[in-house]
Amino acid sequence: MSTHALRRATTSMPIPPLAGGTTGPAALRPLIDTVLTALHDGARRRDGPLPAGGPDTVTPQLRTALRPVIPDQGTGAHHALTTLIGALTEGAADPADPLCAAHLHTPPLALAAAADLAASALNPSMDSWDQAPAASALEADLTTALAAEVYPHRTAPDALVTTGGTEANQLALLLARERHGPVQTVSGANAHHSITRAAWLLGLPAPLTIPAPTGVMDLTALDDTLTRLHERPGGTPVLVTATAGTTDTGQIDPLAEIAALCATHGAELHIDAAYGGPLLFSPTHRNKVHGLDRAHSVTLDLHKLGWQPASAGILAVPHHHHLDALHHHAPYLNADDDTEAGLPDLLGRSLRTTRRPDALKIAVTLQALGRTGLADLIDRTCAAAHQLADLVIKTPAIDLYDHPTISTVLFRPTDATDHTIATIRRTLLTRGHAVLGRTRANGRLWLKATLLNPHTTPHDLRELLDLVTHLATEISENTEISDTAETTEGSTPR
Ligand SMILES: Cc1ncc(COP(=O)(O)O)c(C=O)c1O
């Protein structure tokens, strides 16, 4: 294009409206209407928990909508929104469908998603007060309140907003390293993989692994390991990481006993309560995380048992001074004279710079539901898991691994080989019938349902089990299906 033609094209082209200001809402309204229609129509076309056909079908369908990725002439907002959101929705694994229950993949509450829209429209960035005057005050109050839930008896607990459990665990190891130098982490065989990765990222020794033969950390083995480390000449600084709600089975390590062992051996404790932490809000289930407040840091994820759209992670510490190591100076964001004049210094609240106001949707949810509303969602979800376990027990052809601690239920058709379990899971995916996870426990492969949908009914659970039993029969009669399965890998935590 010549310079002249380019100038003509750019000057005649309308500038797309912005989302903020007084004119933003009027510009957004028709676009949101288009988005909502596309979401509705796409879900209707999918008509199930995920699209049928596997990657060979889903990828070309998505590519048809996306081609060309960068056209010379744009197609316009409504067309682009309709086409891409429609295709994405049609091809989604939708946790709002009760048969989409593989992972700690939450169905977000409509009100939290609506609040997230405001976060996108206003776009406060949480790295300096002049980009987020009210949002930074909201985040400060929310994190103080959440930290007080975890550490009710501490005078000045604090918390950071993170992108999730992975980042919160990384920060926990980083803070321990900054307190003590190269700490030796000790974690259960049931720990989330992000602990090992965090140690690797931070240049720490690889974690020592404590066996978890029953799904939770073995206390005798932990005691032995801590004794050995304690006796090392020079004294190695140790950080034990325990899990409250394991990825594979949803079990909770014996937190109070682990805290007591740590105190005896002079070790610090981090608790990864990414999954189980929100049980604190439920008077019925709170006792399961007793001992959480004895940790030097606690990870929580409200995009799991808190029904937030990703991301909504939290790292809580018992005193705000524990976060001092994160202080960082970048004069364009936190000039000393600005800080002295009273502008809050936000840079030490994260390792990130530009940062979304994820606190908004969490705060809106807590305000809207209150403690009782959140507790009700938690209780319903845990109750659904118990209903599923009861149904499994009553179904002669299916074995239950154990009664759920939170909302994870492992089951397998009686006498099925691991090969058959893998095939059942993948066939359900390929047919678009259900999304179930898989986990290795007691030396065998199990189907895993991680229930997070508070709308799940006994009818849904029955349907899920019927799908599995019918498929187990079909596979045993049809070797062609089972020949496509692999059986060697274990579980793949998210
Ligand atoms: C116990 C546990 N910790 C940490 C994580 C990581 O959380 P995120 O995916 O939010 O980073 C998970 C994810 O499922 C988890 O189950």
The ligand as an SDF file (V2000), in Angstrom:
LIG
                    3D

 16 16  0  0  0  0  0  0  0  0999 V2000
   -2.9980  -29.2350   45.8040 C   0  0  0  0  0  0  0  0  0  0  0  0
   -2.7540  -28.3000   44.6740 C   0  0  0  0  0  0  0  0  0  0  0  0
   -1.8450  -27.3340   44.8040 N   0  0  0  0  0  0  0  0  0  0  0  0
   -1.5770  -26.4720   43.8070 C   0  0  0  0  0  0  0  0  0  0  0  0
   -2.2450  -26.5590   42.6170 C   0  0  0  0  0  0  0  0  0  0  0  0
   -1.8980  -25.6040   41.5160 C   0  0  0  0  0  0  0  0  0  0  0  0
   -2.8890  -24.6490   41.4270 O   0  0  0  0  0  0  0  0  0  0  0  0
   -3.0230  -23.7100   40.1320 P   0  0  0  0  0  0  0  0  0  0  0  0
   -3.4450  -24.6200   39.0350 O   0  0  0  0  0  0  0  0  0  0  0  0
   -4.0620  -22.7450   40.5770 O   0  0  0  0  0  0  0  0  0  0  0  0
   -1.7050  -23.0850   39.9070 O   0  0  0  0  0  0  0  0  0  0  0  0
   -3.2130  -27.5420   42.4180 C   0  0  0  0  0  0  0  0  0  0  0  0
   -3.9250  -27.6570   41.1390 C   0  0  0  0  0  0  0  0  0  0  0  0
   -4.7990  -28.4380   40.9690 O   0  0  0  0  0  0  0  0  0  0  0  0
   -3.4650  -28.4400   43.4740 C   0  0  0  0  0  0  0  0  0  0  0  0
   -4.3440  -29.4310   43.3310 O   0  0  0  0  0  0  0  0  0  0  0  0
  1  2  1  0
  2  3  1  0
  2 15  2  0
  3  4  2  0
  4  5  1  0
  5  6  1  0
  5 12  2  0
  6  7  1  0
  7  8  1  0
  8  9  2  0
  8 10  1  0
  8 11  1  0
 12 13  1  0
 12 15  1  0
 13 14  2  0
 15 16  1  0
M  END
$$$$
